[in-house]
Amino acid sequence: MLAQQRVEDKTSEIPALKQLLAPHDLTGAVVTADALHTQTDTAQWIRDRGADYLLTVKNNQPSLRAKLKALPWKDVPAVSGVDCSHGRRVRRTIKAVATPDWIDFPGASQVLQVRRTRTTHTRGKNSKRSTEVVYLICSIPPEQAPPEQVAAWIQGHWAIENRLHWVRDVTYDEDRHQLRTGSGPQVMATLRNLAISLIRTIYDDPITTGIASANRAMTRKPTKAIKLLTTP
């Protein structure tokens, strides 16, 4: 966690992204963001800062999504890979083409289709399968960012979601916290981020160990938490 930005009342995350990133040197960086931030102004702002973007296109951009969906993807060669972690099997198939001239999005150099087929095994011999197709738009041309590289960026983005936001939402039950006035929410978010970062520094395999189990262990031995906070 490098920085956090409060979303002002009666507004949205869209302007907060620029406020969050403005103090940082973005030259040469690749910015990934949720579909909410797939906005032409945001894309142009990222490019003006010397960075590139990889943005997901969902229903908040219905016209752009319809254009991407209508491309002849069946004729495009695919790159595929399988992930069997977390008790499920996920096959990701990614296709990429140079952005057609008639897609008007600032700096767009390639568009991509990612198909995720997730198979989850349940007790007995039953299994549940689901398929999701998403579209992305990227400012780096395919010859500089082939599908394998873009797939790694996508997985890196979702790794942050899983290792930080999911932990805050589920393990720390952040959404139901009743401290909602003044700077309280920002302070609590900072403390949760600090706790997660400290816990991940002491375990060789924090994904397997789990933040929840580490919290329980420190509840039983609070001196361990004190040591984390006071030892350089």
C-alpha positions as CSV (number, residue, x, y, z in Angstrom):
1,M,0.0,0.0,0.0
2,L,1.6,3.2,-1.2
3,A,-1.2,5.7,-0.8
4,Q,-5.0,6.1,-0.1
5,Q,-7.4,8.8,-1.0
6,R,-10.7,9.6,0.6
7,V,-13.7,9.8,-1.8
8,E,-15.5,13.0,-0.9
9,D,-19.2,13.0,0.1
10,K,-21.7,13.2,-2.8
11,T,-19.0,12.3,-5.4
12,S,-17.4,9.2,-6.8
13,E,-14.1,7.4,-7.1
14,I,-13.5,8.8,-10.6
15,P,-12.0,12.2,-9.6
16,A,-10.3,10.6,-6.6
17,L,-8.0,8.5,-8.9
18,K,-6.4,11.6,-10.3
19,Q,-6.0,13.1,-6.8
20,L,-4.4,9.8,-5.6
21,L,-1.9,9.5,-8.4
22,A,-1.0,13.2,-9.0
23,P,1.8,13.4,-6.4
24,H,3.6,10.3,-8.0
25,D,5.9,10.1,-10.9
26,L,4.0,7.9,-13.4
27,T,6.6,8.0,-16.2
28,G,6.8,4.5,-17.7
29,A,4.2,3.0,-15.4
30,V,1.2,0.9,-16.5
31,V,-1.9,2.0,-14.6
32,T,-4.6,-0.6,-14.1
33,A,-8.0,0.3,-12.6
34,D,-11.5,-1.0,-12.2
35,A,-14.1,-0.5,-14.9
36,L,-15.5,2.5,-13.2
37,H,-12.3,4.4,-14.3
38,T,-12.6,3.5,-17.9
39,Q,-13.3,7.1,-18.8
40,T,-11.8,9.1,-21.8
41,D,-10.7,11.9,-19.5
42,T,-9.0,9.5,-17.2
43,A,-7.2,7.7,-20.0
44,Q,-6.0,11.0,-21.5
45,W,-4.8,12.2,-18.0
46,I,-2.8,9.0,-17.6
47,R,-1.2,9.4,-21.0
48,D,-0.4,13.1,-20.3
49,R,1.5,12.0,-17.2
50,G,3.8,9.7,-19.3
51,A,2.1,6.5,-18.3
52,D,0.1,3.8,-20.1
53,Y,-3.1,2.2,-19.0
54,L,-4.9,-1.1,-19.0
55,L,-8.6,-0.6,-18.4
56,T,-11.6,-3.0,-18.2
57,V,-14.6,-2.2,-20.3
58,K,-18.0,-3.1,-18.8
59,N,-21.5,-1.9,-18.9
60,N,-20.7,1.6,-17.7
61,Q,-19.3,2.1,-21.3
62,P,-22.1,0.3,-23.2
63,S,-21.3,1.7,-26.6
64,L,-17.6,0.9,-26.4
65,R,-18.3,-2.6,-25.0
66,A,-20.7,-3.4,-27.8
67,K,-18.1,-2.4,-30.4
68,L,-15.5,-4.6,-28.7
69,K,-17.8,-7.5,-28.4
70,A,-18.7,-7.3,-32.1
71,L,-15.1,-7.7,-33.3
72,P,-14.3,-11.0,-35.1
73,W,-12.7,-12.7,-32.1
74,K,-13.3,-16.2,-33.4
75,D,-10.6,-15.5,-36.1
76,V,-8.1,-14.2,-33.5
77,P,-5.4,-16.7,-32.2
78,A,-5.6,-17.2,-28.4
79,V,-3.1,-17.6,-25.6
80,S,-4.4,-19.8,-22.8
81,G,-3.3,-20.8,-19.3
82,V,-4.6,-22.7,-16.3
83,D,-4.5,-21.8,-12.6
84,C,-5.4,-24.4,-10.0
85,S,-4.8,-22.4,-6.8
86,H,-7.4,-21.7,-4.1
87,G,-9.2,-25.0,-4.6
88,R,-10.5,-24.2,-8.1
89,R,-9.5,-24.6,-11.7
90,V,-9.5,-21.4,-13.8
91,R,-8.7,-21.4,-17.5
92,R,-7.9,-18.0,-18.9
93,T,-7.9,-17.4,-22.6
94,I,-6.8,-14.1,-23.9
95,K,-7.0,-12.6,-27.4
96,A,-5.6,-9.3,-28.6
97,V,-5.9,-7.1,-31.8
98,A,-4.7,-3.7,-32.7
99,T,-7.4,-1.1,-32.0
100,P,-9.5,-0.4,-35.1
101,D,-9.6,3.2,-36.2
102,W,-13.3,3.5,-35.6
103,I,-12.9,2.9,-31.8
104,D,-12.5,6.4,-30.4
105,F,-10.7,6.1,-27.1
106,P,-7.6,8.3,-26.3
107,G,-4.3,6.6,-26.9
108,A,-5.8,3.1,-27.3
109,S,-3.4,0.8,-29.2
110,Q,-4.9,-2.7,-28.6
111,V,-8.1,-4.2,-27.4
112,L,-8.4,-7.6,-25.7
113,Q,-10.9,-10.3,-24.9
114,V,-10.4,-12.4,-21.8
115,R,-12.5,-15.5,-21.2
116,R,-12.4,-17.1,-17.8
117,T,-13.8,-20.6,-17.3
118,R,-13.9,-21.4,-13.5
119,T,-14.5,-24.9,-12.3
120,T,-15.1,-25.3,-8.6
121,H,-15.2,-28.8,-7.1
122,T,-17.7,-29.5,-4.3
123,R,-18.1,-32.4,-2.0
124,G,-18.6,-35.7,-3.8
125,K,-18.1,-35.8,-7.5
126,N,-20.1,-32.6,-8.3
127,S,-18.5,-29.5,-9.8
128,K,-19.7,-26.1,-10.7
129,R,-18.6,-24.3,-13.9
130,S,-19.0,-20.7,-14.8
131,T,-17.7,-18.6,-17.7
132,E,-17.0,-14.9,-17.8
133,V,-16.0,-12.8,-20.8
134,V,-14.5,-9.4,-20.3
135,Y,-13.0,-6.8,-22.6
136,L,-10.0,-4.5,-22.0
137,I,-8.4,-1.6,-23.7
138,C,-4.7,-0.8,-23.5
139,S,-2.5,2.0,-24.7
140,I,0.5,-0.2,-25.4
141,P,0.7,-1.8,-28.9
142,P,0.6,-5.6,-29.1
143,E,4.2,-5.8,-30.3
144,Q,5.4,-4.2,-27.1
145,A,2.8,-5.8,-24.8
146,P,1.9,-9.3,-26.1
147,P,-1.1,-11.2,-24.6
148,E,1.1,-13.1,-22.1
149,Q,2.4,-9.8,-20.6
150,V,-1.1,-8.2,-20.5
151,A,-2.4,-11.4,-18.8
152,A,0.2,-11.0,-16.1
153,W,-0.8,-7.4,-15.5
154,I,-4.5,-8.5,-15.2
155,Q,-3.6,-11.2,-12.7
156,G,-1.5,-8.7,-10.8
157,H,-4.4,-6.3,-10.6
158,W,-6.7,-9.0,-9.2
159,A,-4.0,-10.2,-6.8
160,I,-4.2,-6.7,-5.2
161,E,-8.0,-7.0,-5.0
162,N,-7.7,-10.4,-3.3
163,R,-4.7,-9.7,-1.0
164,L,-5.9,-6.2,0.2
165,H,-9.5,-5.2,-0.7
166,W,-11.0,-8.6,-0.1
167,V,-9.2,-8.9,3.3
168,R,-10.5,-5.5,4.4
169,D,-14.0,-6.3,3.2
170,V,-14.3,-9.8,4.6
171,T,-11.7,-10.4,7.3
172,Y,-12.0,-7.0,8.9
173,D,-15.7,-6.6,7.9
174,E,-15.0,-3.0,6.9
175,D,-18.3,-2.1,5.3
176,R,-20.2,-2.7,8.5
177,H,-17.9,-0.6,10.7
178,Q,-20.0,2.1,12.4
179,L,-17.3,4.8,12.6
180,R,-18.3,7.1,9.7
181,T,-17.7,10.7,10.8
182,G,-14.8,13.0,10.5
183,S,-11.4,11.5,9.7
184,G,-12.3,8.2,11.5
185,P,-12.8,6.1,8.4
186,Q,-9.5,7.2,6.9
187,V,-7.7,6.5,10.2
188,M,-9.2,3.0,10.5
189,A,-8.4,2.2,6.8
190,T,-4.8,3.2,7.5
191,L,-4.6,1.0,10.6
192,R,-6.1,-2.0,8.7
193,N,-3.6,-1.5,5.8
194,L,-0.7,-1.3,8.4
195,A,-1.9,-4.5,10.1
196,I,-2.1,-6.4,6.8
197,S,1.3,-5.2,5.7
198,L,3.0,-6.1,9.0
199,I,1.4,-9.5,9.1
200,R,2.6,-10.3,5.6
201,T,6.2,-9.4,6.6
202,I,6.4,-12.1,9.3
203,Y,5.1,-15.1,7.4
204,D,7.0,-16.9,4.6
205,D,3.7,-17.8,2.9
206,P,1.1,-15.3,4.0
207,I,-1.4,-16.5,1.4
208,T,-1.5,-20.0,3.0
209,T,-1.3,-18.7,6.6
210,G,-4.0,-16.2,6.1
211,I,-4.6,-12.9,7.7
212,A,-7.5,-14.2,9.7
213,S,-5.5,-16.9,11.4
214,A,-2.6,-14.5,12.0
215,N,-5.1,-12.1,13.7
216,R,-6.3,-15.0,15.9
217,A,-2.8,-15.9,16.9
218,M,-2.0,-12.3,17.9
219,T,-5.2,-12.1,19.9
220,R,-3.9,-15.1,21.9
221,K,-0.4,-13.5,22.2
222,P,-0.7,-9.7,22.0
223,T,3.0,-9.3,22.7
224,K,3.7,-10.5,19.2
225,A,1.6,-7.6,17.8
226,I,3.4,-5.1,20.1
227,K,6.8,-6.5,18.9
228,L,5.7,-5.9,15.3
229,L,4.9,-2.3,16.0
230,T,7.9,-1.5,18.0
231,T,10.8,-3.4,16.4
232,P,12.6,-1.7,13.5
